[in-house]
């Protein structure tokens, strides 16, 4: 099952559910809903569903009272006011309105709509709960890279604890709604577990502080009384000691799911075949601070680390044409590229072998090729230049050949074999032979002194070494910085790890911190430079084997042993209210199911959410463990993070993100009063209305306009672009009667 296909099916189901008497409908979107829609559907797919026009709600739109409209919008106060404006003061924008909100709609906004002049025109109002980004078949993002600073930036003085805590609560509440959307989309009402470490107190604004604690209990309360007898005041006062970010977020998600279940008692719908109740595991970046610093050598993780790939998807490269000239190309790395999905989790060496084997097979099958085939990447490059007739396949091979070559060139140039060996010894605590790394300093210092090793890699080595040693004396740290010639900002990056619960400074008498969560040695055959496995892998394996410590990962509410049998949770009768999309059985369940698919469809789900950024190695583990554990594992985060991105964010963590890519101006105002969830949402999805047109176009005469509108609009280049209307070109212009008649006939023939 693919998250991308699920979202696509849900959006199409919504569009298809609007069937006006005149067959054609207009789709009205805002900037954010348009982007979400465009992430899973092409414009052509939408136009195929009897959509004659796509309009932006913020632009000036001519009234089209002969057409019904489907509004697909974010649930903002602003959008509700715009809908009301479309049908107020004697104005009628469309024949009727079918309202689809991407998120849940607040009760007060629902009441505002139903008591407004627009009410007689409203034919349906549905909440889709689809507001999240499916970035891969088994990975999603809430696209909030700035959350890293909200979570881990330390308040600079005592006055800032309260406002920063309020802002973090706003961020987490918003995040919890998006995680809830994922659960609702997947028809899951999961058990929820969260990461609750014992080796450091809560981080960032959650650090216990007088200004954020509830008031202490009255002096008369005895500290020796039982927990229950001491009363709620004492418990609330002390509970902040355990307010870790994953816990606060987990309780918010549970609350959101419970609220939804209260109004939708038939949730979750019974599935066919029945699927055991899943689990949502919420953790955060501080659980594993090795993973985002290590060099990874599987294709996707290595490429995102070493190459200038934007947002994990966009890569620019030089493509050799049939005549030998080079042209600039922009490639999209997505699940639509079968070569990419096949190679991305392979070790780079295996990926190159597979790429060459597939290429040689392709040459034999299609090009009538005779001879030896490509023996290396350079051979392959020469042969690709001679395949002008197989443009699409040639471009795919050319793209991945280019990426693989670039990665291997950087691997050699930046001395990565030696760098990665030190990194692996630090992260795993053992050498490739399984012994304690006694020569770590001797191996590391020449690399720190070397001019061939770039500074970011030196930062990564030092950060990993300090974690391996569980902190080093301040003088040793200063010497390491001197050897590496680190700038002050680079030193700040290493020092900032303290804000993620890492001990970086240690004195002679300090004992080792007992961490209860460590990477376990793996039995499988492995590459020497890829021995470290993310801690997330251990968590998932232990959870499936029922060995995951419940004090380290407590359940929010019920746990599998205490809960009733899974089947009884789903036995409520299926209620099908006419206006609720979410109550209909999703139609992608009806796909023809072979013997293998039946088993795939009913696998138990584990949804993992890593607040503060997930690495590509953690995304890879979701796929690999889905196979080995026979579960459907989906991983999500505030954002995917590369080592460079992580180091850059650490540099400005103490400065609340000022100068970062995600928040160039930092966290901004801290003295603003706390805001309601709706105010936060309205600000996040604010869109500006387009200025009114200079001169109103003369109204077209009724007869020709009807003929024009029957036509299928000419497609524009990209739905995800800023085009506001599909057939905006020439729309509503004056035309001679003859032209109109011709167009009318052509339109009639085309349909």
Buried (B, 14 or more C-beta within 10 A) or exposed (E): BBBBBBBBBBBBBBBEBBEBEBEBBBBBBBBBBBBBBBBBBBBEBBBEBBBBBBBBBBBEBBEBEEBBBBBBBBBBBBBBBBBBBBBBEEEBBBBBBBBBBBBBBBEEBBEBBEEBBBEEBBBBBBBBBBBBBBBBBBBBBBBBBBBBBBBBBBBEEEEBBBBBBBBBBBBBBBBBBBBBBBBBBBBBBBBBBBBBBBEBBBBBBBBBBEEBBBEEBEEEBEEEEEEEEBEEBBEBBBBBEBBBBBBBBBBBBBBBBEEBEEEBEBBBBBBEEEBBBBBBBBBBBBBBBBBBBBBBBBBBBBBBBBBEBEEBBEBEBEBBEEEEEEEEBEBEBBBEBEBBBBBBBBBBEBBBEBBBEBBBEBBEEEEEBEEEBBEEBEBBBEBBBEBEEBEEBBBBBBBBBBBBBBBBEBBEEBBBEBBBBBBBBBBBBBBBEEEEBEEBEEBBBEBBEBEEBBBBBBBBBBBBBBBBBBBBBEEBBEBBBEBBEBEEBBBBBBBBBBBBBBBBBBEEEEEEBEBEBEBEEEEEEEBEBBBBBBBBBBBBBBBBEEEBEEEBBBBBEEBEEEBEEBEEBBEBEEEEEEEBBBBBBBEBBEEEBEEEEEEEBBBBBBBBBBBBBBBBBBBBBBBBBBEEBEBBBBBBBBBBBBBBBBBBBBBBBBBBBBEBEBBEEBBEEBEEEEBEBBEBBBEEBEBEEEEEEEEEEEEBEEEBBEBBBBBBBEBBEEBBEEBBBBBBEEBBEEBEEEEBEEBBEEBEEEE
